[in-house]
Amino acid sequence: MKKILLIIFLIIAWMGIIFFFSNMSGEESDAKSQGTIRQVIVKAIAITNKLGITNKHPSEEKINSIVQLLNGSLRKCAHASVYFVLSILIFCFFAIFNFKKKQSIFLAIILSFLYACTDEFHQLFVVNRTGQFTDVLIDTMGAIIGAISISGTFKVINRIYGKKIED
């Protein structure tokens, strides 16, 4: 029972995190992602300089252009990543109830897809955000990769410990 309550809590909490990020205005969301990218770039430059790999100090203009270049792609990776995790959590929920592996994968992907659809619909009502079906597809791809990855991980663990796995 504790496992069930824990996984339900984790699924709801993770959906809440997705909702929280989706509820940010377009400007706030973009500023946060650009700020994170900027911090990573600045830290990477500092580390490479400290290690003697480089001795460069790019201008603010150059850093800004790198941030702009990376921002769109990394935002889409973030979309896929959060749904990767969501599908893993959902897969684990069904695994607790001994659903067959294929059923767990299918349900994890379908439920993640449905949540992605509701998330994009929600964004239609957030200032300077848009709901895009391409984002649903990116989210779903992350969910597919997550569900298949955790299924494979379970299979490897079951083989190591000599347990029979349901197909």
SVG drawing of the C-alpha trace seen along z (x, -y; Angstrom):
<svg xmlns="http://www.w3.org/2000/svg" viewBox="-8 -42 54 59">
<polyline fill="none" stroke="black" stroke-width="0.4" points="0.0,0.0 2.9,-2.4 4.3,-1.8 1.0,-2.6 0.5,-5.8 4.1,-6.9 3.8,-6.4 0.5,-8.2 2.0,-11.1 5.0,-11.2 2.8,-11.2 0.5,-14.0 3.5,-16.0 5.2,-15.6 2.1,-16.7 1.9,-19.7 5.5,-20.6 4.6,-20.4 1.5,-22.6 3.6,-25.1 6.0,-25.6 3.2,-25.7 1.4,-28.4 4.3,-30.8 3.8,-33.6 5.7,-33.4 8.2,-36.1 8.8,-34.5 9.3,-31.0 11.7,-32.3 13.6,-34.4 14.1,-31.4 15.3,-29.1 17.6,-31.8 18.9,-32.5 19.7,-28.8 21.5,-28.5 23.5,-31.7 24.6,-30.3 25.7,-27.0 27.7,-28.8 29.4,-31.2 30.2,-28.3 31.6,-26.2 33.8,-29.0 35.0,-29.6 35.8,-25.9 37.6,-25.5 39.6,-28.7 40.5,-27.4 41.6,-24.0 43.7,-25.7 41.8,-24.3 41.0,-27.8 41.8,-31.3 39.0,-33.1 36.4,-35.6 33.7,-36.0 31.8,-39.3 28.3,-39.6 27.2,-39.9 28.7,-36.6 27.2,-34.9 23.8,-36.4 24.0,-35.0 24.9,-31.5 22.0,-31.7 19.6,-32.6 21.0,-29.8 20.5,-27.2 17.3,-28.4 14.7,-26.9 16.3,-23.5 16.8,-23.2 13.2,-24.2 12.0,-21.4 14.4,-19.0 12.9,-20.1 9.4,-19.3 10.5,-15.8 12.4,-15.3 9.5,-16.1 7.3,-13.7 10.1,-11.1 9.9,-11.2 6.1,-11.2 5.8,-8.1 8.4,-6.3 6.3,-7.1 3.1,-6.0 4.7,-2.8 5.9,-2.1 2.3,-2.6 1.0,0.1 4.0,2.4 3.0,2.4 -0.3,3.9 1.5,6.5 0.2,5.3 1.9,6.9 4.9,5.0 3.2,4.0 0.1,2.8 2.2,0.7 4.1,-0.8 0.9,-1.5 -0.9,-3.1 2.1,-5.2 2.4,-6.6 -1.4,-7.2 -1.8,-8.8 1.3,-11.0 -0.1,-12.0 -3.4,-12.9 -1.8,-15.0 0.4,-16.7 -2.8,-17.6 -4.4,-19.1 -1.2,-20.9 -1.1,-22.5 -4.8,-23.4 -4.1,-25.0 -1.3,-27.1 -3.9,-28.7 -5.1,-30.6 -1.7,-31.7 -0.4,-35.1 1.9,-35.0 1.8,-31.2 0.4,-29.1 -0.8,-25.6 1.0,-23.7 0.4,-20.2 4.1,-19.9 4.8,-20.3 2.4,-17.4 4.3,-15.3 7.6,-16.2 6.2,-15.4 4.8,-12.1 8.2,-11.2 9.8,-11.8 7.1,-9.6 7.7,-6.8 11.4,-6.9 10.8,-6.9 8.3,-4.0 10.5,-1.9 13.6,-2.8 12.1,-1.8 10.6,1.3 14.1,2.3 15.6,1.5 13.0,3.7 13.8,6.5 17.5,6.3 16.9,6.2 14.6,9.1 17.1,11.1 19.9,10.3 17.7,11.5 16.3,14.5 12.7,13.4 10.3,14.2 9.1,11.1 5.6,10.9 5.3,10.1"/>
</svg>
